Amino acid sequence: MKKVIASFLVLLLIGFLAACGNDVDNIQQSEDEKTKAKTENTDDNSQEEQAKEEDIWTYYEDATWEGTWEGLKFNIQKVVVSDEAPGLDDDGNEITTSAVGVKMVVENTTTDKVYNTYPDQATLVTSTGEQVDADMIYSDHLGGEIHEGVIKEGDIIFYLDRGEAESIEWIKLTWSSDYSDPDGNYENDKYEETEVKLDLK
């Protein structure tokens, strides 16, 4: 009888120790998961901070403008500048240079008209004495025909000849738009030159 009781107690003790061992394993696993989560969060934060430090652009989120001509709606959402923008020299070599970027949305709000507009061929004038045309290679395609209900969105890039993008206090943009009567009635043709001046500082 004593042997049975002793055997029972040994089995009970083994079961208890096994249960404790599982608890220890579970606690250890939980601690490992917490440590891993903290490490991942730290890595994510470090990557975000590094991305901000590596960002070569200065953002002017308040440099916005909205305007309409006929059925065309233009929306400048922000302006960015950099003196370390990537580009190409005349020989096709990669260089670092000064540039201005303009984020724009163009919308044809009509239901039956086709317009032509050319903001991606705009001329930029700056407070630092620059007058340059948009770079059509690096700019998004916002120009040409825009049919009824169509929305185009993208960036217009201007490379500066004299640099000093970070010193710019204001910019002026001009671009053209037109409408041709589909029936060939020239009296209904229309043309517009849009001019926008934006303060950056």
C-alpha positions in Angstrom: 0.0 0.0 0.0 2.9 2.3 0.9 4.4 1.6 -2.5 1.1 2.5 -4.3 0.9 5.8 -2.4 4.5 6.6 -3.1 4.1 5.8 -6.8 1.0 8.0 -6.9 2.8 10.9 -5.2 5.7 10.5 -7.6 3.4 10.6 -10.6 1.6 13.6 -9.1 4.9 15.4 -8.5 6.0 14.6 -12.1 2.7 16.0 -13.5 3.1 19.1 -11.4 6.7 19.7 -12.5 5.7 19.1 -16.1 2.9 21.7 -15.8 5.3 24.2 -14.2 7.8 23.5 -17.0 5.1 24.3 -19.6 4.3 27.6 -17.7 8.0 28.5 -17.7 8.2 27.7 -21.4 5.0 29.8 -22.0 6.4 32.7 -20.0 9.8 32.5 -21.8 8.0 32.4 -25.2 5.9 35.4 -24.2 9.0 37.3 -23.2 10.7 36.4 -26.4 7.7 37.7 -28.4 7.7 41.0 -26.5 11.4 41.5 -27.1 11.0 40.7 -30.8 8.1 43.2 -31.1 10.1 45.9 -29.3 13.0 45.3 -31.7 10.8 45.5 -34.7 9.2 48.7 -33.5 12.6 50.2 -32.8 13.8 49.1 -36.3 10.7 50.7 -37.9 11.2 54.0 -36.0 14.9 54.0 -37.0 14.0 53.4 -40.7 11.5 56.3 -40.6 14.0 58.6 -38.9 16.7 57.6 -41.4 14.3 58.2 -44.3 13.6 61.7 -43.0 17.3 62.4 -42.7 17.9 61.1 -46.2 15.0 63.1 -47.8 16.7 65.7 -50.0 13.5 67.7 -50.5 12.2 70.7 -48.6 8.4 70.7 -48.6 6.1 73.7 -48.8 2.8 72.1 -48.0 1.1 75.6 -47.7 2.1 76.6 -51.2 -1.3 75.6 -52.7 -3.6 77.1 -55.3 -6.9 76.2 -57.0 -8.3 77.7 -60.1 -10.6 77.0 -63.1 -10.8 78.0 -66.7 -13.8 77.0 -68.6 -14.3 73.3 -67.6 -10.7 72.8 -66.5 -9.9 72.7 -62.8 -6.3 73.1 -61.6 -5.1 72.3 -58.1 -1.5 72.8 -57.0 -1.1 70.7 -53.9 2.4 71.6 -52.8 5.8 72.7 -53.9 9.2 71.1 -53.1 12.8 72.3 -53.6 16.2 70.8 -53.3 19.8 71.6 -54.0 20.6 67.9 -54.1 18.2 66.6 -56.7 19.3 63.8 -59.0 19.6 64.7 -62.6 21.7 64.2 -65.8 24.3 66.4 -67.4 24.5 67.1 -71.1 26.6 63.9 -71.5 24.0 61.7 -69.7 26.1 61.4 -66.5 24.2 61.3 -63.2 24.7 64.5 -61.2 23.3 66.3 -58.2 21.7 69.7 -59.0 19.0 72.2 -57.9 15.4 71.7 -58.7 11.8 72.7 -57.9 8.9 70.3 -58.0 5.2 71.2 -58.2 2.5 68.6 -57.4 -0.6 69.3 -59.5 -4.0 67.8 -60.3 -5.9 68.7 -63.5 -9.5 67.8 -64.0 -11.9 68.2 -66.9 -15.2 68.8 -65.1 -17.3 68.8 -68.2 -19.4 66.0 -69.6 -18.9 66.8 -73.3 -15.8 68.9 -74.0 -12.2 68.1 -74.8 -9.5 70.6 -73.8 -5.8 71.0 -74.4 -3.7 72.1 -71.5 0.1 72.2 -70.9 1.1 72.6 -67.3 3.9 70.0 -67.8 5.4 72.6 -70.2 5.0 75.5 -67.8 7.6 78.2 -67.4 8.9 78.8 -63.8 10.2 82.2 -62.6 11.7 82.4 -59.1 12.6 85.1 -56.6 16.3 84.1 -57.1 16.2 85.3 -60.8 15.6 82.0 -62.6 13.4 81.5 -65.6 13.3 77.9 -66.8 10.9 75.6 -68.6 9.6 72.3 -67.1 11.7 69.3 -67.7 9.5 67.1 -69.9 11.6 64.0 -69.3 11.3 63.9 -65.5 7.9 65.6 -65.2 4.7 63.5 -65.2 2.6 63.6 -68.3 -0.2 66.1 -67.4 -0.5 67.9 -70.8 -2.1 67.5 -74.1 -5.7 66.5 -74.6 -7.9 65.9 -71.6 -11.3 64.5 -72.2 -14.5 64.9 -70.3 -14.4 63.7 -66.7 -10.7 62.9 -66.8 -8.4 63.6 -63.9 -4.6 63.8 -64.3 -2.2 64.0 -61.3 1.5 64.2 -61.1 4.7 66.2 -60.5 6.2 68.9 -62.7 10.0 69.2 -62.3 12.1 72.3 -63.1 15.9 72.1 -63.0 17.5 75.4 -62.1 20.5 76.9 -64.0 21.9 79.0 -61.2 21.0 76.8 -58.2 20.1 78.1 -54.8 16.7 76.3 -54.7 16.7 76.5 -50.9 16.9 80.3 -51.1 13.7 80.7 -53.2 11.1 82.8 -51.5 8.4 82.8 -54.2 7.7 81.2 -57.5 5.6 82.1 -60.5 4.2 79.5 -63.0 2.6 80.2 -66.4 1.1 77.6 -68.8 -1.4 77.6 -71.6 -4.7 75.9 -72.3 -7.1 76.0 -75.2 -10.4 74.7 -76.6 -11.2 74.1 -80.3 -14.8 73.9 -81.4 -15.4 70.3 -82.7 -17.7 71.7 -85.4 -14.9 73.9 -86.8 -16.5 77.2 -85.7 -13.5 79.3 -85.0 -15.5 81.9 -83.2 -16.1 79.3 -80.4 -12.3 78.6 -80.0 -10.8 79.8 -76.8 -7.3 80.2 -75.4 -6.0 80.9 -71.9 -2.6 81.7 -70.3 -2.7 80.8 -66.6 -0.3 82.6 -64.3 0.1 81.6 -60.6 2.4 83.2 -58.0 3.1 81.2 -54.8 4.9 82.4 -51.7 7.2 79.7 -50.2 8.6 81.7 -47.2 
